Amino acid sequence: MNELLRAAIHYRELGLSVIATDALKQSLVSWKDFQTSPASIAQLTRMFNYPGALGLAVVTGKVSGNLEVIDIDSKYDLEGGIMRRLCNTIKITNAELVNSLVAAQSRSRGYHFYYRSSEIASNQSLARRATTEEEKKISPKEKVKVLIETRGQGGYIIVPPTPGYRFLQHDFSKIPEISGSERNIILTSARRLNQYEEKQIERQPYKIRAAGEITPLDDYNLRGDVIGLLQKHGWTVVDQTSKRTFFRRPGDTDKRSSGSFNHEINYFSVFSTSTEFTPGAGYRPYAVYAMLECNGDYREAVKRLAKEGFGQSNSKANVNRPFSRRR
């Protein structure tokens, strides 16, 4: 019995659904059925005796006991130390959480964190960066590189003892069951390392009346103190970089941060679902003002900002609800 087959049978006994993969990390069999029911020992024996069976993967999600994996792709990390930065960010909120996770290193020197939780989701991207000019020469249509993502319901992940993969901390006999709040700490910490926010196409909410004139909303985008506005409404600044200011939302929360303002593209966005803002949407400063000061009434925001000395009022303007499109 070869090493991969031995490991596959052992992982099956630990409650994991496993499949055989080829040199390109592709499943050697149709793996749809193994998303709902683990392969039998006879099926595993056939899989791992195929000549092309060079790797072993665990199917994530409910079939493996609500297994979810944080996949950190270090080869795209231009700043370096993304694993260390993620761990340090998690430890700010929960110093022991990282130590409880199963950790492994991949063939490309990426990293995986494994855990089980009652609250998991399908695969999702958590942190990305824009492609470099050199990368665009190779793949002109590729806009982003994914730095951190999850493998959850409907996914799979290559695992040890696939050649080039090894455990760094614990193994699959010690996969922890973490709470929903602990999972949120991990996901939020990973999102804080995001370096890419796609510029949104948004509708013009207030038409400029004549050349040289500026609307109250556009003027607030240029001159408004959106940081001070958020603080006025109970948002707390928890961190600042040259590009972004991070906030924790008002109220009782154990999260390190709930959203951030990107100074480069002039957008506020939130991670939390417990605010008046839509998670994942981008808000211009005037939209933040309208949400916080006028309960989302953008016509009222135009009037109030005009009274505060921003732009020039235009009662006949066609004011639309200025959400940016979701990412």
N, C-alpha and C positions, 0 to 999 in steps of 0.2 A: 504493500500500500504506500503510495507516494505521500510526500509531506503535505501537499495542498489538500488531498482527500482526507488525510487524518485530521487536519485542522477544520475542514468543512464539517465533518461528522461531529467533532467536538463542539463547534459553534452551534450546530443544530441542537445539540443536547442542552446548550445554554439558552435556548429560546430564540435563536437568530435564524432568519431565512437567508441561505447562501446560494450563490451561483458561480459557475466557472466563466472566466473571461480569457480573451486572447491577448496578444502582445499590444494591441491598440486599446485595451480596456473595454472592449465590446463583449457583450454576453454571447456565449457560444450557443445558447438556446433561446427560444422565445420565453422571456421571463415574466410575462404578464401573469400567469397562474401563480407564480411564486411571490407576487405582491399580496396575495390573500392567504396562501397556504405554503409552508416550507416544503422543499423537495424531500422526498423520501431518501433513505440511505441508498436504495437501489438506483434512484435517479441521480444522486450525487456520484455514485460509483461510475455510472455511464459518462456523466459530464466530465469528470476529472481524469478519465482514461482516454478522452479525445486527444489526438496528437497536438492540437493547438491550444490545449488547456494550460496557459502559462500564468494565470492569475486567479485570485479568489476575491469575490465581492460579497458584501452583506447588503441585502435589500433593506432599506430603511422604512420607517413608518410603523403602522399598527402590527403588521405581520411579524415584526421583530420586537414586539413588546413596547411599541411607541418609541422606537429609537430615532433620535435626531442627531445629526453630525454638523459641526462647524468646520467648514473646509477653507483653510487659509492657503492661498496660492502665492507663496513667497517669490516665485520667479518673476512676478509682475510688480513686485514692491520696489520702486525706485528709491525710496527714502531709506530702506533697510530697517530690520528689527521689528517687522509688523507683528510677529508672534509675541515678542516682549512687550510691545506697546499695548496690544490687546489684553494680555494678562495683567499688566499694571493698571489699566483702566478698570477692569473687572474688580481688582483688589481694592480699589478706592471705595467701592460700595460693599463688597463682601470678600474679606481677606482670605477666607478658607475655600471659597467656591472652586477656584481653579484647581486646588489640590485634590478635590474629590473627583474630577473628571478623568476619564480614560483618554490618554493622549498618545498619538502615533505620528511618525514622520513618513512622508511619502518619498517615492523615488526621485522626484524633482525638488526635494528638500522643502516641500510644503508641509503643512501640519493639519491634523484632524483632532477635534475634541468630540468625544462620544458621551451621550447621556440619554436617559429616558425621562419622559415627562408626560403628564396627562394632557398637556396643551402643546401639541405640535402642529405643524402645517406642511404644505407642499414645499418644494424647493424654492428658495428665494434668495435674491442678491441683497447683501447687506452693505458692502463697501466696494466702490469702483474708482477708477481713475481714467482720465482721458488718454487716448493713445498718443504717443509721441509722433513727431514728424517722420522719424525713421520707420516706425511701425506702420504708419499710413502708406509709406512707399511700398511696403510688402502687401498690406491689405487695405486699400484705399477706402473701402466701405465700412471698416471696423472703427467705431467711434470710441469704444470703451474697453478696458480690461477689468475683469472682475478680480478683486483682491480677496474678498471674504464672501462666502455664500453658505447656505444651509443645504443639507441633504435630508429630506423628510419624506412625507407620504408621496409615493410614486417615484422614488429615486433609489440609487444604489451607490456604494462607495468601495473602492479597492482597499483591501486590508492586508495586514501581515497574516501569513508568512509569504505573501507575494514578493518575489525578488525586488529588493530596493525599499521595502516597507518594514518598519520595525516599531514596536511599542516603546514609548518613552516614559510612560507613567501608567501603572496598573495594566490590566488586560481585560478581555471580555468577561471574565468571571467576576469582575468588580465594577460593572457599569452602574453608576449611581442613578437613583430616581430623584430628580430635582423638582422643586415646586414651580408653579407658574411664575411667581415673582422672581425666582432665581433665574429662570429661563429668560425673562425680560431683561434682567441685568446683563446677561451675556449678549443678547441681540442688540440692546441699546448701546452697549460698549463697542460692539463691532460697527454699528452705524456711525458712531462718532469718528471712525477712521475713514469714512467716505470722503473722497477727494473730487467727486464729480457730481454736479447738479446740472442737468440739461436745462438750457435756457428755454423758458416757456413762451409759447405764443398766446398772448392774451388779447382780449377784445379791448378796443379803445373805449373807456367808460365815459369820456367827457370830451366832446369835440372842441378843438381850438377855434375861436371865432374869427381870428384874423392873424395875419403874419405878425410875428413878434409878441403875440399875447400868449400867456400860459395859463392853464386851468388850475384851480385849487388842488386837484388831485395830483396832477403832474408836478406842481410846485412843491407839494408835500413830499413827493418822492425824492426831490432834490434837496430840500432843506429840513424836512421833518426829523425830529429826534425819536426814531422808532425804538431805540434802546431804552430811553427814558420812559416812553409810553408803556412799554411792556413792564418795566419795573413799577410804574405807577399802578398797574393792574395786578400786581402780586407775583410777576415772574422774576426769578432770582438769577443773576448772572453767576454761573459756576465755573466758567473757564473762558479764556479768550486767546485766539491766535491772530496772526496777521491777516487771516482771511475770514475767520468766523468768530462770532460770539455765541456761546452756548448758554442755554437757560434751563432752569428747572421750573416746572409749571406751578401755579398756586395750589394750595391744598396739601393734603396728606399724601406723600408719595415716597417710596424708598429708592426711586430711580435717581441716578447721578444727574442725568439731564433729560429733558423732554422735547427739546427743539433747539434750533440754531438760526442765527441770521448770517447769511452769506454776504459779506461786504462787497465782494467782487461783482456779483450779479444782482445785488440789491433785492434779495429774496429772504423771506422768513418761512421756515417749514418746521413741522413738528413730527415727532415719532410717536407721541402718546395719543391714545384714543379718548382721553379724559379731558379734552378741552373743546372750546367752541370752534377750533380750526380742524380742517379735514387732514388726517395724516397722509403724508406723501405729496400734498399739494403745495405749490409755491405761492406766497403772498407778497405783493409789493407793499411798501410802507403805507400807501394810502388804504390798501385793503386791510392791513392790520388796524389802522385807525378806525375804519368803518366797522370792523368786527367788535373792537373793544369799546369804542366811544359811542357808537350809534346802533348797536345790536344788529349789525349787518345791513343797515339801511344806507346805501351809497348816495342816494339823493340827499339825505340828511347830512351825510359827511361833506358833500359839496357845500352846502349852506354853512355848516359850522366852520369849515376850514376857511371859507371866504371871510367870515366874520373875524377869524383869527389872523387875517392878513395874508393868506395864501392865494395867489393867482387872482383871477377875476371871475365873479359869479356869472352863470348863464342859465337862467331858469328854463330856457327852451331846449336845453341840451338833452340828448337821448342818453340816459345813464343806464348802462347794463350792469348786472352783477358781475364784478371783475375777478372771478376766480381764474387762476391760471389752470391750464389743463393738467390732469394728473400725470405723474411720471409713469 
